[in-house]
Amino acid sequence: MKYARLTKEQFEELHQEFINFLATQSITADEWTNLKANKPEMAEMELDVFSDLIWEGVLGQAKYLEHISPSSIHLFSLNEDHMHLIGIKINNDMDVTTTEGFNWLRDNLMNDAVEFVQAKKSYTEDKNLDKFTLIEQGASITKGELYNYMFKLIN
């Protein structure tokens, strides 16, 4: 498996897509039930292949990621051949994961306690795996509103 297996909840959400996937493998509902009961390792393999297919699609569509921790924000624009990062570090006791802390940041962007950095990083040979690694480290796929706001602000 290249990425991570989908959660039970994700499989439930993608129930119809999974049925369609099994159909492309020429696996009927009865055969799937039999596979789970008698060849669980084969059923596990089908779940893994489906999970990777879903991840490939999701990662291929992702345009922005963000990772917010108590004292920093990392905003990524996922361009065709590289990622662009806007990093924001808060050098005080404010926790930007709270409403109060985020509001403080919004109102104090030019405060000396706030540092901005920008960086550009080329992808490795596997662009989607680079994106997935950031997600595993806590980043979330977003629509890029915060990235675009900060990009306009600092450029």
Solvent accessible surface area in square Angstrom, and as a share of the most:
residue,aa,sasa,rsa
1,M,110,0.49
2,K,93,0.40
3,Y,17,0.06
4,A,37,0.29
5,R,89,0.32
6,L,11,0.05
7,T,70,0.41
8,K,149,0.63
9,E,114,0.51
10,Q,73,0.32
11,F,32,0.13
12,E,104,0.47
13,E,146,0.65
14,L,42,0.21
15,H,112,0.50
16,Q,105,0.47
17,E,81,0.36
18,F,19,0.08
19,I,74,0.37
20,N,78,0.40
21,F,16,0.07
22,L,11,0.05
23,A,65,0.50
24,T,106,0.62
25,Q,81,0.36
26,S,93,0.60
27,I,28,0.14
28,T,80,0.47
29,A,83,0.64
30,D,118,0.61
31,E,85,0.38
32,W,30,0.11
33,T,87,0.51
34,N,82,0.42
35,L,28,0.14
36,K,104,0.44
37,A,76,0.59
38,N,104,0.53
39,K,108,0.46
40,P,70,0.44
41,E,115,0.52
42,M,75,0.33
43,A,5,0.04
44,E,75,0.34
45,M,101,0.45
46,E,19,0.09
47,L,34,0.17
48,D,32,0.16
49,V,67,0.39
50,F,6,0.03
51,S,0,0.00
52,D,26,0.14
53,L,98,0.49
54,I,40,0.20
55,W,38,0.13
56,E,64,0.29
57,G,41,0.39
58,V,62,0.36
59,L,0,0.00
60,G,42,0.41
61,Q,142,0.63
62,A,6,0.05
63,K,119,0.51
64,Y,43,0.16
65,L,1,0.01
66,E,34,0.15
67,H,50,0.23
68,I,58,0.30
69,S,28,0.18
70,P,75,0.47
71,S,47,0.30
72,S,21,0.13
73,I,0,0.00
74,H,64,0.29
75,L,0,0.00
76,F,22,0.09
77,S,11,0.07
78,L,11,0.05
79,N,52,0.26
80,E,141,0.63
81,D,99,0.51
82,H,34,0.15
83,M,10,0.05
84,H,29,0.13
85,L,36,0.18
86,I,0,0.00
87,G,3,0.03
88,I,2,0.01
89,K,102,0.43
90,I,3,0.02
91,N,70,0.36
92,N,59,0.30
93,D,150,0.78
94,M,55,0.25
95,D,47,0.24
96,V,3,0.02
97,T,74,0.43
98,T,63,0.37
99,T,107,0.62
100,E,127,0.57
101,G,1,0.01
102,F,62,0.26
103,N,52,0.27
104,W,48,0.17
105,L,1,0.01
106,R,129,0.47
107,D,99,0.51
108,N,43,0.22
109,L,15,0.07
110,M,143,0.64
111,N,60,0.31
112,D,144,0.75
113,A,16,0.13
114,V,14,0.08
115,E,85,0.38
116,F,54,0.23
117,V,88,0.50
118,Q,78,0.35
119,A,49,0.38
120,K,140,0.59
121,K,120,0.51
122,S,76,0.49
123,Y,29,0.11
124,T,76,0.44
125,E,176,0.79
126,D,34,0.18
127,K,63,0.27
128,N,23,0.12
129,L,67,0.34
130,D,20,0.10
131,K,9,0.04
132,F,8,0.03
133,T,57,0.33
134,L,32,0.16
135,I,34,0.17
136,E,118,0.53
137,Q,119,0.53
138,G,43,0.42
139,A,7,0.05
140,S,61,0.39
141,I,74,0.38
142,T,39,0.22
143,K,167,0.71
144,G,1,0.01
145,E,131,0.59
146,L,33,0.16
147,Y,16,0.06
148,N,55,0.28
149,Y,112,0.43
150,M,4,0.02
151,F,81,0.34
152,K,156,0.66
153,L,65,0.32
154,I,46,0.24
155,N,103,0.53
